[in-house]
Amino acid sequence: MSNALLYALIAAAGNVLGALAVTRKAVRELRVIELLVAFGAGFMLSVALVELLPAALARSGTAAPALVLAGYLAVHLTQHTVTPHFHFGEETHPVTSVAGTSALVGLLLHTFFDGVAIASAFLVRAELGIMVFIAIFLHKLPEGVTISSLMLAGGRSGGRALAAATLLGVATLVGVVLTDELGFLVQHGLALSAGVTIYVAASNLVPEFQGKKGWKLPAAFFAGAVIFFITKTLIENVT
């Protein structure tokens, strides 16, 4: 678990960095993070379909498809059914304080399964763990931007916005620890995480840039998929 916990700690730091970009009004960094949303979507979707799904089928057997669907539906329930206002990226319009709190609750399940995904992947093989870590780290930055900007838009202080992002990082670490302790997550955590990852990539991140004009965001999305295959090849050759 030590490797998984270390990588999860680095990924969790991404939540805090994203929040700092918002609370410090780092405009240039926020523009870069917008590109990371598109790039991360391409990378994450590739990891989920090419790496996580086959590994989940091998580990969970015939239960895998239902568990993948359960992970997908769980994120939709918490982020877009019981949460009144949620989208990835910076929130630039005033919202109620309840919106920030409900978004935080919804994201906690998602970030918990980020940790489950990292831990479960390392249980299969180190190469898979590294690939999953990269995918998760890429969306941790916009995740921090999302929750901190929602908190600020709801009238919360910068300190509370940063604390909310930190809490998301803690949930990721809890996911790693519990995966090592609970037999169900050891066996089926990868399948559940695959559903969560597919949802985040395809249903959360992709819609954030689909309606925007210009070539940079689509190019970043396809670049994410290409870089995934390059990274996969490099890691396999090194290890």
C-alpha positions as CSV (number, residue, x, y, z in Angstrom):
1,M,0.0,0.0,0.0
2,S,3.0,2.4,0.6
3,N,3.4,3.1,-3.2
4,A,-0.3,3.6,-3.7
5,L,-0.5,6.0,-0.7
6,L,2.4,8.0,-1.9
7,Y,1.0,8.5,-5.3
8,A,-2.4,9.2,-3.8
9,L,-0.8,11.9,-1.7
10,I,0.7,13.6,-4.8
11,A,-2.7,13.3,-6.5
12,A,-4.4,14.9,-3.5
13,A,-2.0,17.8,-3.7
14,G,-3.5,18.5,-7.1
15,N,-6.8,19.5,-5.4
16,V,-5.0,22.0,-3.2
17,L,-3.0,23.5,-6.2
18,G,-6.2,23.9,-8.1
19,A,-7.8,25.7,-5.2
20,L,-4.8,28.0,-4.8
21,A,-5.0,29.0,-8.4
22,V,-8.6,30.2,-7.7
23,T,-8.0,31.9,-4.3
24,R,-4.9,33.7,-5.5
25,K,-6.7,34.7,-8.8
26,A,-3.9,33.2,-10.9
27,V,-5.5,33.9,-14.3
28,R,-2.7,32.3,-16.4
29,E,-2.7,29.1,-14.3
30,L,-6.5,28.9,-14.6
31,R,-6.3,29.1,-18.4
32,V,-3.8,26.2,-18.4
33,I,-6.1,24.2,-16.1
34,E,-8.9,24.7,-18.7
35,L,-6.7,23.0,-21.2
36,L,-6.0,20.3,-18.7
37,V,-9.7,19.6,-18.5
38,A,-9.7,18.6,-22.2
39,F,-6.3,16.9,-22.1
40,G,-7.2,15.0,-18.9
41,A,-10.5,13.9,-20.4
42,G,-8.7,12.2,-23.4
43,F,-6.1,10.6,-21.1
44,M,-8.7,9.4,-18.5
45,L,-11.0,8.0,-21.1
46,S,-8.2,6.1,-22.7
47,V,-7.0,4.7,-19.3
48,A,-10.5,3.6,-18.4
49,L,-11.3,1.8,-21.7
50,V,-7.9,0.4,-22.5
51,E,-6.6,-0.4,-19.0
52,L,-9.2,-0.4,-16.3
53,L,-12.0,-2.3,-18.0
54,P,-9.9,-5.3,-19.1
55,A,-8.3,-5.5,-15.6
56,A,-11.7,-5.1,-13.9
57,L,-13.2,-8.0,-16.0
58,A,-10.2,-10.2,-15.1
59,R,-10.5,-9.4,-11.4
60,S,-14.3,-9.3,-10.9
61,G,-15.4,-11.7,-13.6
62,T,-19.1,-11.8,-14.5
63,A,-19.9,-9.2,-11.8
64,A,-17.7,-6.6,-13.5
65,P,-20.2,-5.0,-16.0
66,A,-22.8,-4.4,-13.2
67,L,-20.2,-3.0,-10.9
68,V,-18.9,-0.6,-13.6
69,L,-22.5,0.5,-14.2
70,A,-22.9,1.0,-10.4
71,G,-19.9,3.2,-10.2
72,Y,-21.1,5.3,-13.1
73,L,-24.6,5.7,-11.7
74,A,-23.3,6.5,-8.2
75,V,-21.4,9.5,-9.5
76,H,-24.3,10.7,-11.5
77,L,-26.6,10.4,-8.5
78,T,-24.3,12.4,-6.2
79,Q,-23.1,15.0,-8.7
80,H,-26.1,15.7,-10.9
81,T,-29.2,14.3,-9.2
82,V,-29.0,15.3,-5.5
83,T,-26.6,18.2,-6.3
84,P,-28.5,21.3,-7.5
85,H,-25.5,23.0,-9.2
86,F,-22.4,21.3,-10.5
87,H,-20.0,21.5,-13.4
88,F,-16.2,21.2,-13.7
89,G,-14.2,24.4,-14.1
90,E,-14.3,27.8,-12.5
91,E,-17.6,29.1,-11.2
92,T,-17.9,32.8,-12.2
93,H,-21.5,33.4,-11.2
94,P,-22.9,33.8,-7.7
95,V,-24.5,30.7,-6.2
96,T,-26.1,29.8,-2.9
97,S,-23.9,28.5,-0.1
98,V,-25.9,25.3,-0.3
99,A,-24.6,24.7,-3.8
100,G,-21.0,24.7,-2.6
101,T,-21.8,22.3,0.2
102,S,-23.8,19.9,-1.9
103,A,-21.1,19.9,-4.6
104,L,-18.5,19.1,-1.9
105,V,-20.6,16.1,-0.7
106,G,-21.0,14.9,-4.3
107,L,-17.3,15.2,-5.0
108,L,-16.3,13.4,-1.8
109,L,-17.6,10.0,-3.2
110,H,-15.8,10.7,-6.5
111,T,-12.5,11.5,-4.8
112,F,-12.9,8.6,-2.5
113,F,-13.0,6.3,-5.5
114,D,-10.0,8.1,-6.9
115,G,-8.1,6.6,-4.0
116,V,-9.8,3.2,-4.5
117,A,-8.7,3.3,-8.2
118,I,-5.1,4.0,-7.4
119,A,-4.9,1.3,-4.7
120,S,-6.8,-1.3,-6.8
121,A,-4.6,-0.6,-9.8
122,F,-1.4,-1.1,-7.8
123,L,-2.7,-4.4,-6.5
124,V,-2.9,-5.6,-10.1
125,R,0.5,-4.3,-11.2
126,A,2.7,-1.2,-10.7
127,E,2.4,-0.1,-14.3
128,L,-1.3,0.1,-14.1
129,G,-1.1,2.0,-10.8
130,I,1.1,4.6,-12.4
131,M,-1.2,5.1,-15.4
132,V,-4.2,5.4,-13.1
133,F,-2.4,7.9,-10.9
134,I,-1.5,10.1,-13.9
135,A,-5.1,10.1,-15.1
136,I,-6.4,11.0,-11.6
137,F,-3.8,13.7,-11.1
138,L,-4.7,15.4,-14.3
139,H,-8.3,16.0,-13.2
140,K,-7.4,16.8,-9.6
141,L,-6.4,20.4,-10.6
142,P,-9.7,21.3,-12.2
143,E,-11.5,19.5,-9.4
144,G,-9.8,21.9,-6.9
145,V,-10.7,24.8,-9.1
146,T,-14.4,23.6,-9.2
147,I,-14.9,23.2,-5.4
148,S,-13.0,26.3,-4.4
149,S,-14.7,28.6,-6.9
150,L,-18.1,27.3,-5.9
151,M,-17.3,28.0,-2.3
152,L,-16.2,31.5,-3.1
153,A,-19.2,32.1,-5.4
154,G,-21.4,31.0,-2.4
155,G,-19.9,33.7,-0.2
156,R,-17.4,31.5,1.7
157,S,-13.9,32.7,2.6
158,G,-10.7,31.8,0.7
159,G,-9.7,29.7,3.7
160,R,-12.9,27.6,3.6
161,A,-12.5,27.2,-0.1
162,L,-9.0,25.9,0.4
163,A,-10.2,23.6,3.2
164,A,-12.9,22.1,1.0
165,A,-10.3,21.2,-1.6
166,T,-8.1,19.7,1.1
167,L,-11.0,17.6,2.2
168,L,-11.3,16.2,-1.3
169,G,-7.6,15.2,-1.1
170,V,-8.2,13.5,2.3
171,A,-11.0,11.5,0.8
172,T,-8.6,10.1,-1.8
173,L,-6.2,9.0,0.9
174,V,-9.1,7.4,2.8
175,G,-10.0,5.5,-0.4
176,V,-6.5,4.0,-0.6
177,V,-6.5,3.0,3.1
178,L,-9.9,1.4,3.0
179,T,-9.2,-0.5,-0.2
180,D,-6.3,-2.3,1.6
181,E,-8.6,-3.1,4.5
182,L,-11.9,-4.1,2.9
183,G,-12.0,-7.4,1.0
184,F,-14.8,-6.2,-1.2
185,L,-12.8,-3.3,-2.5
186,V,-9.7,-5.4,-2.9
187,Q,-11.7,-7.7,-5.2
188,H,-14.1,-5.3,-6.9
189,G,-12.7,-1.8,-6.4
190,L,-11.2,-1.7,-9.8
191,A,-14.6,-2.3,-11.5
192,L,-16.4,0.3,-9.5
193,S,-13.5,2.8,-10.2
194,A,-13.7,2.1,-13.9
195,G,-17.4,3.2,-13.9
196,V,-16.5,6.3,-11.9
197,T,-13.5,7.2,-14.2
198,I,-15.6,6.7,-17.3
199,Y,-18.3,9.1,-15.9
200,V,-15.8,11.7,-14.9
201,A,-14.0,11.7,-18.3
202,A,-17.0,11.3,-20.6
203,S,-19.9,12.9,-18.7
204,N,-18.1,15.5,-16.6
205,L,-15.0,16.7,-18.4
206,V,-16.0,16.3,-22.1
207,P,-19.1,18.5,-21.9
208,E,-17.1,21.3,-20.3
209,F,-15.3,22.0,-23.6
210,Q,-17.6,20.6,-26.3
211,G,-19.5,23.8,-26.8
212,K,-16.5,26.1,-26.8
213,K,-15.1,27.6,-30.0
214,G,-11.5,27.2,-31.2
215,W,-9.2,24.3,-32.0
216,K,-7.1,24.3,-28.8
217,L,-9.5,22.3,-26.5
218,P,-10.3,19.6,-29.1
219,A,-6.6,19.3,-29.9
220,A,-5.8,18.9,-26.2
221,F,-8.5,16.2,-25.9
222,F,-7.0,14.1,-28.7
223,A,-3.5,14.8,-27.5
224,G,-4.5,13.3,-24.2
225,A,-5.4,10.0,-25.9
226,V,-2.2,10.0,-27.9
227,I,-0.1,10.8,-24.9
228,F,-1.8,7.9,-23.0
229,F,-0.5,5.4,-25.6
230,I,3.0,7.0,-25.6
231,T,3.1,6.9,-21.8
232,K,1.8,3.3,-21.7
233,T,4.6,2.2,-24.2
234,L,7.3,4.0,-22.2
235,I,6.3,2.6,-18.9
236,E,6.0,-0.9,-20.2
237,N,9.5,-0.7,-21.8
238,V,11.1,0.8,-18.7
239,T,9.6,-1.8,-16.3
